[in-house]
Amino acid sequence: MSCGTNSVEPTVPTPPACSVGLWACATNGLFGAIAYSTSTRAQGIAYNYATRADAETAAIGYCGKPDCFAVAWFQNACGAIALK
């Protein structure tokens, strides 16, 4: 295809509508985690814990529902989940 007025514009699919559910940052080499319940959409977050396991356990506790599970973890970084 040559340059000119007959060029085709690329199409970009529209992403699904979503919003950031939770976000946080862990610093100084520490861990963070985010937990989520698929049945109730409850969320929990924990950050600046010494271990990944501690951060995940705390996030699940903050979520507070029986089916909460850790969906993300991060170390010395930020983490987030997006909800549709």
DAJOQUI-V54130 format. One record per pair of residues at least 4 apart in sequence whose C-alpha atoms are under 7 Angstrom apart, sorted by the first residue. I is the first residue (numbers start at 1). GAP is how many residues later the second one is. Records with the same first field share a line. If there is no record, write none. Layout:
I=GAP ; GAP
This chain:
3=4
17=67
18=64 ; 65 ; 66
19=63 ; 64 ; 65
20=60 ; 61 ; 62 ; 63
21=60 ; 61 ; 62
22=58 ; 59
23=56 ; 57 ; 58
24=23 ; 54 ; 55 ; 56
25=22 ; 52 ; 53 ; 54
26=4 ; 5 ; 6 ; 21 ; 22 ; 49 ; 50 ; 51 ; 52
27=21 ; 49 ; 50
28=48
29=46 ; 47
30=18 ; 19 ; 20 ; 21 ; 45 ; 46
31=16 ; 17 ; 18 ; 19 ; 20 ; 21 ; 24 ; 43 ; 44 ; 45
32=14 ; 15 ; 16 ; 17 ; 20 ; 23 ; 41 ; 42 ; 43
33=12 ; 13 ; 14 ; 22 ; 23 ; 26 ; 37 ; 39 ; 40 ; 41
34=10 ; 11 ; 12 ; 22 ; 25 ; 36 ; 37 ; 38 ; 39
35=8 ; 9 ; 10 ; 24 ; 25 ; 28 ; 33 ; 34 ; 35 ; 36
36=5 ; 6 ; 7 ; 8 ; 27 ; 32 ; 33 ; 34 ; 35
37=4 ; 5 ; 6 ; 28 ; 30 ; 31 ; 32
42=21
43=20
44=15 ; 16 ; 18 ; 19
45=14 ; 17
46=9 ; 12 ; 13
47=8
49=5 ; 6
50=4
51=4
52=4
53=4
54=4
55=4
56=4 ; 14
57=4
58=4
59=4
60=4 ; 8 ; 9 ; 10
63=5
73=6
74=4 ; 5
